Amino acid sequence: MSNKDYEIMVKKASPKSPKLRDFLGAYIIGGLICVLGQLLYILFENLEIKEEIIKMLVPCTLIFLAAFLTGIKVFEKIAKHAGAGTLVPITGFANAVVAPAIEFKNEGHILGIGAKIFTIAGPVILFGTIASVIYGVFYYIVKVVF
């Protein structure tokens, strides 16, 4: 079978993606996550918590909720309809850490959870760190020169 024949076969077998529905789902669910973050901010503000602490509490609460929903297998159902709406914000990162840990827990704490927990999130951490260092060096050079 040639590459061209294989490509034709793949196109026939691949389902068409409803792009507008995917876009709207991501936009709505991603927006709702942002609204939830804002509501948490307002709640913590009304509890008279200092702003510096609120800025830590809101992302920590969103991370906890995403991890909890992943653990009870609800996050996966939401992400199925929301796509990037749940995967791009901080909630997606929490899911990327917790899901492999749950999947490989039966292999033990060290070889299962410990070895597999960062299989998805590891590259994000690595390249995010490298990008931040490059950005920091560039920013420093611009600040010194200009």
C-alpha positions as semicolon CSV with decimal commas, in nm:
position;residue;x (nm);y (nm);z (nm)
1;M;0,000;0,000;0,000
2;S;0,144;0,338;-0,096
3;N;0,146;0,646;0,125
4;K;-0,119;0,808;-0,091
5;D;-0,351;0,504;-0,066
6;Y;-0,300;0,494;0,310
7;E;-0,381;0,867;0,336
8;I;-0,705;0,816;0,141
9;M;-0,801;0,524;0,366
10;V;-0,735;0,731;0,680
11;K;-0,948;1,020;0,550
12;K;-1,237;0,783;0,484
13;A;-1,210;0,621;0,826
14;S;-1,164;0,945;1,022
15;P;-1,482;1,107;1,147
16;K;-1,544;1,468;1,054
17;S;-1,493;1,706;1,342
18;P;-1,782;1,941;1,422
19;K;-1,554;2,244;1,446
20;L;-1,817;2,503;1,537
21;R;-1,957;2,285;1,817
22;D;-1,604;2,212;1,943
23;F;-1,518;2,581;1,938
24;L;-1,836;2,682;2,122
25;G;-1,792;2,406;2,381
26;A;-1,433;2,511;2,451
27;Y;-1,529;2,877;2,468
28;I;-1,826;2,824;2,700
29;I;-1,663;2,576;2,938
30;G;-1,335;2,772;2,945
31;G;-1,538;3,086;3,019
32;L;-1,727;2,908;3,297
33;I;-1,397;2,805;3,455
34;C;-1,292;3,170;3,448
35;V;-1,627;3,275;3,597
36;L;-1,580;3,016;3,872
37;G;-1,236;3,161;3,942
38;Q;-1,385;3,510;3,967
39;L;-1,665;3,388;4,195
40;L;-1,407;3,223;4,419
41;Y;-1,213;3,549;4,427
42;I;-1,527;3,741;4,530
43;L;-1,612;3,476;4,792
44;F;-1,267;3,491;4,948
45;E;-1,277;3,871;4,934
46;N;-1,610;3,872;5,120
47;L;-1,453;3,646;5,382
48;E;-1,206;3,933;5,434
49;I;-0,903;3,731;5,332
50;K;-0,599;3,934;5,230
51;E;-0,555;3,985;4,855
52;E;-0,210;3,821;4,851
53;I;-0,364;3,506;4,999
54;I;-0,665;3,518;4,768
55;K;-0,429;3,519;4,469
56;M;-0,296;3,185;4,595
57;L;-0,629;3,042;4,711
58;V;-0,813;3,081;4,379
59;P;-0,569;2,874;4,166
60;C;-0,522;2,622;4,447
61;T;-0,899;2,576;4,473
62;L;-0,933;2,535;4,095
63;I;-0,648;2,281;4,096
64;F;-0,808;2,091;4,383
65;L;-1,148;2,087;4,209
66;A;-0,996;1,964;3,882
67;A;-0,798;1,693;4,063
68;F;-1,106;1,587;4,261
69;L;-1,324;1,578;3,949
70;T;-1,055;1,374;3,774
71;G;-1,052;1,130;4,063
72;I;-1,426;1,073;4,047
73;K;-1,413;1,053;3,665
74;V;-1,624;1,364;3,602
75;F;-1,349;1,583;3,454
76;E;-1,306;1,339;3,165
77;K;-1,676;1,373;3,075
78;I;-1,657;1,753;3,085
79;A;-1,335;1,758;2,880
80;K;-1,497;1,533;2,618
81;H;-1,739;1,815;2,534
82;A;-1,518;2,114;2,619
83;G;-1,185;2,009;2,466
84;A;-0,932;2,289;2,504
85;G;-1,177;2,477;2,728
86;T;-1,076;2,248;3,014
87;L;-0,729;2,153;2,899
88;V;-0,572;2,494;2,850
89;P;-0,640;2,656;3,191
90;I;-0,475;2,544;3,512
91;T;-0,746;2,280;3,549
92;G;-0,602;2,093;3,251
93;F;-0,261;2,081;3,415
94;A;-0,412;1,936;3,733
95;N;-0,590;1,674;3,525
96;A;-0,267;1,593;3,338
97;V;-0,094;1,515;3,668
98;V;-0,375;1,328;3,843
99;A;-0,504;1,112;3,554
100;P;-0,179;0,911;3,503
101;A;-0,143;0,869;3,880
102;I;-0,489;0,714;3,899
103;E;-0,435;0,504;3,588
104;F;-0,112;0,347;3,714
105;K;-0,188;0,325;4,089
106;N;-0,226;-0,055;4,071
107;E;0,143;-0,081;3,972
108;G;0,245;0,052;4,314
109;H;0,347;0,379;4,468
110;I;0,697;0,399;4,322
111;L;0,680;0,224;3,984
112;G;0,317;0,316;3,922
113;I;0,229;0,655;4,064
114;G;0,583;0,787;4,112
115;A;0,710;0,690;3,768
116;K;0,401;0,777;3,566
117;I;0,256;1,085;3,738
118;F;0,441;1,333;3,516
119;T;0,423;1,145;3,184
120;I;0,190;1,410;3,041
121;A;0,276;1,709;3,259
122;G;0,654;1,653;3,251
123;P;0,712;1,796;2,903
124;V;0,493;2,095;2,991
125;I;0,702;2,163;3,300
126;L;1,028;2,115;3,112
127;F;0,949;2,334;2,812
128;G;0,768;2,591;3,028
129;T;1,078;2,625;3,242
130;I;1,308;2,652;2,940
131;A;1,078;2,911;2,779
132;S;1,067;3,116;3,100
133;V;1,448;3,116;3,125
134;I;1,481;3,227;2,761
135;Y;1,217;3,496;2,817
136;G;1,392;3,610;3,137
137;V;1,729;3,641;2,962
138;F;1,570;3,830;2,671
139;Y;1,385;4,060;2,914
140;Y;1,705;4,125;3,110
141;I;1,898;4,211;2,790
142;V;1,623;4,447;2,673
143;K;1,606;4,618;3,014
144;V;1,986;4,665;3,030
145;V;2,030;4,781;2,668
146;F;1,725;5,006;2,650
